[in-house]
Amino acid sequence: MYSNHELQNVISGQAVGDSFPYNTNDETEIEAHIRRLYHYINHMPHIVCEAEWNHFGSGYSSYVEFYCYSRKDVTVVQQKDNHRVEEREGIIIAVCRLAPVAIMGADDRYRMIHSVTNEEVGRGYGSLLDGPDRLYVGEELQNTAEKLKAALQIFGFELMDAKSMGAPLPFQTIIPTIYRKPGEYLYMDALFYWED
């Protein structure tokens, strides 16, 4: 785990870590490294990986969120009025932009698609930042999870567990997060935060 000083650096937007590219504190190098991981995962057989690179359209996100799933895990759950709703069972990976760490958990995502134009017109999904109890992958997705863990390891990312991420932060600070209030912060909040 990181020291209090390192966590304060991450909270203030500075990269920490002894390995390249985090030891450079160069945002461009770090982003390129995360993109290489993304492309590596997308070239894995039977896995589709979607990424949110643009801070969810507003504010700042200390992580890049990947959503990885198998094409066989896409189900049409509703077809009505020129629209179809697809459910995709998969795995969220949050890859930190400021330290060589990641977290992982399962999610079901929904997408509404216009049947004629094939355009996405709506979506629904969860977030790992709700709490450490979200850092769980069930038996049905374990095969995919193992492949993703191996990819993270190849690229030098440590996969953090729910127990360590759920520990209370041992110092007072202000974290730009929408998920918890001051005094309630967890280790997870210091490394993975999104300010809308």
C-alpha positions as CSV (number, residue, x, y, z in Angstrom):
1,M,0.0,0.0,0.0
2,Y,1.1,3.6,-0.6
3,S,2.3,5.9,2.2
4,N,0.2,8.8,3.4
5,H,2.5,11.2,1.6
6,E,2.1,9.2,-1.7
7,L,-1.7,9.1,-1.3
8,Q,-1.7,12.9,-0.7
9,N,0.3,13.3,-4.0
10,V,-2.3,11.2,-5.8
11,I,-5.2,13.2,-4.3
12,S,-3.4,16.4,-5.6
13,G,-3.1,14.9,-9.1
14,Q,0.6,13.9,-9.0
15,A,1.6,10.4,-10.3
16,V,3.5,8.1,-7.9
17,G,5.3,4.8,-8.5
18,D,8.8,3.5,-9.2
19,S,8.1,1.9,-12.5
20,F,7.8,3.5,-16.0
21,P,5.8,5.5,-16.9
22,Y,4.5,6.5,-13.5
23,N,8.0,7.5,-12.3
24,T,8.1,10.2,-15.1
25,N,4.9,11.9,-13.8
26,D,4.2,12.5,-17.6
27,E,0.5,12.4,-18.3
28,T,1.1,11.7,-22.0
29,E,3.4,8.7,-21.3
30,I,1.0,7.3,-18.7
31,E,-2.0,7.6,-21.0
32,A,-0.1,5.9,-23.8
33,H,0.7,3.0,-21.4
34,I,-2.9,2.6,-20.5
35,R,-3.9,2.7,-24.2
36,R,-1.4,-0.1,-24.9
37,L,-3.1,-2.1,-22.2
38,Y,-6.5,-1.3,-23.7
39,H,-5.4,-2.4,-27.2
40,Y,-3.8,-5.6,-25.8
41,I,-7.1,-6.5,-24.1
42,N,-9.1,-5.8,-27.3
43,H,-6.9,-8.2,-29.2
44,M,-7.6,-11.0,-26.8
45,P,-9.9,-13.7,-28.3
46,H,-13.6,-13.2,-27.6
47,I,-13.2,-10.1,-25.4
48,V,-14.6,-6.7,-26.3
49,C,-13.2,-3.8,-24.3
50,E,-14.8,-0.3,-24.2
51,A,-13.0,2.6,-22.5
52,E,-14.0,5.9,-21.1
53,W,-11.0,8.2,-21.8
54,N,-12.7,11.6,-21.5
55,H,-13.4,11.9,-17.7
56,F,-17.0,10.9,-18.2
57,G,-17.6,14.0,-20.2
58,S,-16.9,16.5,-17.4
59,G,-14.7,17.2,-14.5
60,Y,-11.7,15.0,-13.8
61,S,-11.3,11.3,-13.3
62,S,-8.2,9.9,-11.7
63,Y,-8.7,6.7,-13.6
64,V,-9.7,5.3,-17.0
65,E,-12.6,2.9,-16.9
66,F,-12.7,-0.2,-19.1
67,Y,-15.8,-2.3,-19.6
68,C,-14.8,-5.8,-20.8
69,Y,-17.2,-8.5,-21.9
70,S,-17.6,-11.5,-24.2
71,R,-19.8,-11.2,-27.3
72,K,-21.6,-14.4,-26.0
73,D,-22.7,-12.4,-22.9
74,V,-24.8,-9.9,-24.9
75,T,-28.5,-10.6,-24.7
76,V,-31.4,-8.7,-26.3
77,V,-33.8,-8.3,-23.3
78,Q,-36.5,-6.1,-25.1
79,Q,-37.5,-5.2,-28.6
80,K,-40.2,-2.6,-29.0
81,D,-41.1,0.5,-31.2
82,N,-38.0,0.4,-33.4
83,H,-35.7,0.0,-30.4
84,R,-33.9,-3.0,-28.8
85,V,-32.4,-3.1,-25.4
86,E,-29.3,-5.2,-25.0
87,E,-27.8,-6.4,-21.7
88,R,-24.1,-7.0,-21.5
89,E,-22.7,-8.9,-18.6
90,G,-19.0,-8.0,-18.1
91,I,-16.3,-6.6,-15.9
92,I,-15.4,-3.1,-15.1
93,I,-11.7,-2.3,-14.6
94,A,-10.7,1.1,-13.3
95,V,-7.0,1.8,-14.2
96,C,-5.5,4.6,-12.2
97,R,-3.9,7.5,-14.1
98,L,-1.8,8.4,-11.1
99,A,-0.4,5.1,-9.7
100,P,0.2,1.7,-11.3
101,V,-2.9,0.1,-9.7
102,A,-6.4,-1.1,-10.8
103,I,-9.6,-2.4,-9.4
104,M,-12.1,-4.8,-10.9
105,G,-15.7,-5.8,-10.4
106,A,-18.7,-7.2,-12.3
107,D,-21.5,-5.2,-13.8
108,D,-24.5,-5.6,-16.1
109,R,-24.8,-2.8,-18.6
110,Y,-27.8,-1.9,-20.7
111,R,-27.8,-0.2,-24.1
112,M,-30.9,1.0,-26.1
113,I,-30.3,0.9,-29.8
114,H,-32.5,2.2,-32.6
115,S,-33.3,-0.9,-34.7
116,V,-33.2,1.0,-38.1
117,T,-30.2,3.2,-37.7
118,N,-28.3,1.0,-35.2
119,E,-27.6,4.2,-33.2
120,E,-27.2,4.0,-29.4
121,V,-29.9,6.2,-27.9
122,G,-29.6,5.3,-24.2
123,R,-27.6,3.4,-21.7
124,G,-27.5,2.3,-18.1
125,Y,-24.5,1.2,-16.0
126,G,-23.0,1.1,-12.5
127,S,-19.7,2.2,-11.0
128,L,-17.1,0.5,-8.9
129,L,-16.7,3.6,-6.8
130,D,-20.0,3.0,-5.0
131,G,-17.9,1.0,-2.5
132,P,-15.4,-1.9,-2.1
133,D,-18.3,-4.4,-2.0
134,R,-18.5,-3.8,-5.8
135,L,-15.0,-5.3,-6.3
136,Y,-16.3,-8.8,-6.8
137,V,-16.5,-11.0,-9.9
138,G,-18.9,-14.0,-9.8
139,E,-18.2,-17.6,-10.9
140,E,-19.7,-17.1,-14.4
141,L,-17.2,-14.4,-15.3
142,Q,-14.1,-15.9,-13.6
143,N,-12.5,-17.1,-16.9
144,T,-12.7,-13.6,-18.3
145,A,-11.5,-12.1,-15.0
146,E,-8.4,-14.4,-15.0
147,K,-7.4,-13.2,-18.5
148,L,-7.9,-9.6,-17.5
149,K,-5.8,-10.1,-14.4
150,A,-3.0,-11.6,-16.5
151,A,-3.1,-8.6,-18.8
152,L,-2.9,-6.1,-15.9
153,Q,0.1,-8.0,-14.5
154,I,1.9,-8.0,-17.9
155,F,1.5,-4.2,-18.0
156,G,2.7,-3.7,-14.4
157,F,-0.6,-2.9,-12.7
158,E,-1.3,-4.2,-9.3
159,L,-4.9,-5.4,-8.8
160,M,-6.2,-4.0,-5.5
161,D,-8.6,-6.1,-3.4
162,A,-11.8,-5.1,-1.6
163,K,-10.3,-5.4,1.8
164,S,-7.4,-3.0,1.2
165,M,-9.6,-0.5,-0.7
166,G,-12.3,-0.6,2.0
167,A,-10.0,0.5,4.8
168,P,-10.7,4.0,6.2
169,L,-8.2,6.6,5.0
170,P,-5.9,7.3,8.0
171,F,-5.6,11.0,7.6
172,Q,-7.8,14.0,7.1
173,T,-8.0,15.5,3.6
174,I,-10.4,16.7,0.9
175,I,-10.9,14.4,-2.1
176,P,-12.7,15.6,-5.2
177,T,-15.2,12.7,-5.2
178,I,-18.9,12.6,-5.5
179,Y,-19.1,9.2,-3.7
180,R,-18.2,9.9,-0.1
181,K,-18.0,12.9,2.2
182,P,-15.0,14.2,4.2
183,G,-14.3,12.0,7.2
184,E,-15.8,9.0,5.4
185,Y,-13.0,8.5,2.8
186,L,-11.6,5.1,2.1
187,Y,-8.2,4.1,0.5
188,M,-10.2,3.6,-2.7
189,D,-11.2,7.3,-2.7
190,A,-7.6,8.4,-2.6
191,L,-6.7,6.4,-5.7
192,F,-9.9,6.4,-7.7
193,Y,-11.9,9.5,-7.7
194,W,-14.1,11.5,-10.1
195,E,-15.1,15.1,-9.7
196,D,-18.1,16.0,-11.8
